[in-house]
């Protein structure tokens, strides 16, 4: 399931940003309220779209999009969730062994003594 980022107004003049991954909700950060951020993130933005600035016509939205990758990596590290494809591939590669070697036991080696 693709992760989505959305925002909610939590207090007067404050917005909190959250991320949902596999039905689990993670808190990212809180910042000052901006109408353009609310309009852009209200229905949720997919992770694949946060690097696409073509839909962001406001400076506040662009700055928020700049912030997001750092917080997403923090959630990946802190909670052990693989969100980016690169992280998923790295975890798969980490579990695989690159080569298959037998242990060398020098005790079982036949010594030729002259």
N, C-alpha and C positions, 0 to 999 in steps of 0.2 A: 504494500500500500504506500502511496506517495505521501510524504509529509507535507503539511500545510501550515502556514504562518498566518495568524490573525491577531487583531487587537481588540481590546475592550476598554471602555472608559471606566476607571475604578474610583476616581474621586474628581472633585471639581478641578479641572486643569491638569489632570494626569491620565495617561494612557499606559496600559500594560500590554506587552506583546507576549503571545503564547505560541507554542508549536504543538501540533498533534501528530503523533506517529503511532500507527497500529492501535488507534483508539485511546492512547495514553496522552495526557495533556502535560506539557512541560512549560514552566515559566522561563522567559528569556530576560526581559528587562522592563523598566518603567521609565517613561520620559514625559516631557511636557506635551499637553494636548495640541494637536494640529488637525484641522478639518481635513486637509488633503491626505494625511495618513489614515484617518478614519475611513474616508471614501475608498482609498486604495486597498487597505487591508481588512476592511469590514467583513467581506464574504470569504476571505481566505485567499492566500497566494501560495501556489505550489513552489516547492524548493527549486525546481528546474527554472522557474521564472524570476528568481531573485537576482540573477546576473543579467537580466534583460532590462535595460533602462529605457527602452523605447516607450513603454506605457507610463513612465514616471515623468509627469510634466511639472512637478513641483520640486524645489530644492529640498524641502523637508523630507519628501519621500525618497529622494536620491540619497540623502545622508542616512536615512534609516536603512535603506538597502545596503549601504556600505557597512553599517554596524552588524548586520545579521550574520554573516559568515563566522565571525569571531564567537558569537554567542552559540551558534549551532555547533561549532567544534567543541565548545565547552560542554554542552549537553551530551555530545557523543562520548567525550572522555569521562565525564562524571557519572553518567548513568549506564554506560556501556551499550548504547544504542547505535546501530549503524544507519546513518541517514544518507550520507553521500555515497554515490556508487563507488568512488575511489576507496572509501573506507571499507565497504563490503568486499571489494576485490582484495584489498590488503589483508583482511581477516581470513579470507579463503586461502590466500597464498601462504599465510603464516602457518596454517594448519597442515599444509602439504610439505612433504620432505623433498628436498631437491635431489637427493641421491640416496642410494641404498648401499651402505658399507657394512662389512663384517668387522667385528671387534678383533683387534690383533692382540693375542695373548702370547707374550714372549715366553711364558712358563711352559707352554705346550710345544715350543720349537725344539726340534732335535738338534743338539749341539754335537758337532764333530770335534772330538778332542784328539790331538795327535800324540 
